[in-house]
Amino acid sequence: MSANFNENYEENHSPADKKQHPVKRVGKPLDIARTVLFLCDGENGFITGQNITVDGGMSRLMIYSGDDG
C-alpha cells in the first residue's frame, strides 16, 4: 500500500489537535485503510448498506444550528 504518509505525521499535529478528539489523537490514513480492509474481507459479507464513520468520535461532538444539546 502506498500513501502520502510519513513518519512525522503525528508530529505535524499540535497537542490541542489531539486533545479535541474523543480518542485523544488525530486520525491516520491507516485508520481508513483498516476499515476498508475489514469491509473487503469475505468473512464480513453480512454487512450491507451501512454508513461507517471513521472519525475518532468527532461526529459525537458536533453542534448544529438550533441544537440545544
HELIX and SHEET records of a PDB file:
HELIX    1   1 GLU A   10  ASN A   12  5                                   3    
HELIX    2   2 PRO A   15  LYS A   19  1                                   5    
HELIX    3   3 PRO A   29  CYS A   40  1                                  12    
HELIX    4   4 GLY A   42  ASN A   44  5                                   3    
HELIX    5   5 MET A   58  LEU A   61  5                                   4    
END                                                                             
